[in-house]
Amino acid sequence: MRSPSFSSWPPPLLLLLLLHPWQVCAQAPSLATSSGVSGAPDCPEACACAPGGQANCSALALSAVPAGLSRRVRALLLDHNRLGSLPPGAFADADALLRLDLRENELRWVHARAFWGLGALQRLDLSANRLEALAPGTFGPLRALRTLSLAGNRLARLEPAALGALPLLRALSLQDNALSALSPGLLAGLPALDALRLRGNPWTCDCALRPLCTWLRRHPRPASEAETPVCVSPGRLARSPLAAFPDAAFRHCARPLSPRDLAMIYLLGPASFLASLVACLALGSALTACRARRRRRQRTAAHRPPRRSLDLDPGGPASPANAGSPAEAGLGRPLEVLFQ
Ligand SMILES: *[C@@H]1O[C@H](CO)[C@@H](O)[C@H](O)[C@H]1NC(C)=O
């Protein structure tokens, strides 16, 4: 994309570029890098790489993640570019990355597996993009993440599943989005969270905001007034700081069922129905089997003595007890036995 210096360019091309001042300006900052080594092995061709493992690909009008990333890259600066989306495994070749800067791009879409392989990443900056939603599991692979910025996007919802469990995350920036509430489970997956930036969102101060208000009260910060998140609706609470609501303010709120409770209810209902059905069937068939067995035993017990008496009886088939239905015979024989 870029030649090492102006001098090696053929004069007509230089002339053409001079006629297009914007393009020259766009190229100028990258040409000005003095310490960086451009196009070195293990360095993406368009970027300037410093010995510490920093690949500086800032402000190069890139529309895709540059090729040529490797394990040697520890910090990848891709800010102020034109990335519109991140495909699956976009950084899989740079799996030793500690810092990834994607600030000020045009990101609308991040694939759920875009950050696969980045198990060592500690700092991720996605601020000032155009994200409206994040797929479940997007940040799941980032088990070492400490700082995450999603500020200055268009997020109206942030599901707990998108963040997942980030055990080491200490700072989360969500300011200047379109959030009106935070899902109750979101903060539960972030045990190490200490700094949460929330201002610049249209917070609706109702019962759904209870977990957030509780969290804010437990993590007081000496924040300036501009940093303090405030309610936007309902009107009577507009501009009330979120952290100012005592727990008593939520006394009228019924405790909502957590997704886990709901899942239990949905699972236990049909499961217990099936279990009782199976139990009934088992019990019924056991009873039937028992009764049949008892009847069979009774019948054999009833059959045996007369047979013995028949054997003793020389008359055999001529005996009147032999005639008639089995029921009659069954009734008749014990009497016979008794009276003999
Ligand atoms: C990265 O490169 C840009 C443009 O060359 C420069 O302005 C910026 O200071 C560099 N960033 C770092 C951290 O070196």
Ligand as a Chemical Component Dictionary entry (heavy atoms), coordinates in Angstrom:
data_LIG
# 
_chem_comp.id                   LIG 
_chem_comp.type                 NON-POLYMER 
_chem_comp.pdbx_formal_charge   0 
_chem_comp.three_letter_code    LIG 
# 
loop_
_chem_comp_atom.comp_id 
_chem_comp_atom.atom_id 
_chem_comp_atom.alt_atom_id 
_chem_comp_atom.type_symbol 
_chem_comp_atom.charge 
_chem_comp_atom.model_Cartn_x 
_chem_comp_atom.model_Cartn_y 
_chem_comp_atom.model_Cartn_z 
_chem_comp_atom.pdbx_ordinal 
LIG C1 C1 C 0 1.168 5.996  15.888 1  
LIG O1 O1 O 0 1.342 6.608  14.668 2  
LIG C2 C2 C 0 0.652 7.844  14.539 3  
LIG C3 C3 C 0 0.800 8.297  13.115 4  
LIG O2 O2 O 0 2.031 7.979  12.626 5  
LIG C4 C4 C 0 1.212 8.835  15.544 6  
LIG O3 O3 O 0 0.554 10.051 15.440 7  
LIG C5 C5 C 0 1.023 8.268  16.923 8  
LIG O4 O4 O 0 1.613 9.116  17.881 9  
LIG C6 C6 C 0 1.639 6.875  17.014 10 
LIG N1 N1 N 0 1.243 6.321  18.271 11 
LIG C7 C7 C 0 2.107 5.814  19.147 12 
LIG C8 C8 C 0 1.547 5.339  20.426 13 
LIG O5 O5 O 0 3.264 5.736  18.917 14 
# 
loop_
_chem_comp_bond.comp_id 
_chem_comp_bond.atom_id_1 
_chem_comp_bond.atom_id_2 
_chem_comp_bond.value_order 
_chem_comp_bond.pdbx_ordinal 
LIG C1 O1 SING 1  
LIG C1 C6 SING 2  
LIG O1 C2 SING 3  
LIG C2 C3 SING 4  
LIG C2 C4 SING 5  
LIG C3 O2 SING 6  
LIG C4 O3 SING 7  
LIG C4 C5 SING 8  
LIG C5 O4 SING 9  
LIG C5 C6 SING 10 
LIG C6 N1 SING 11 
LIG N1 C7 SING 12 
LIG C7 C8 SING 13 
LIG C7 O5 DOUB 14 
# 
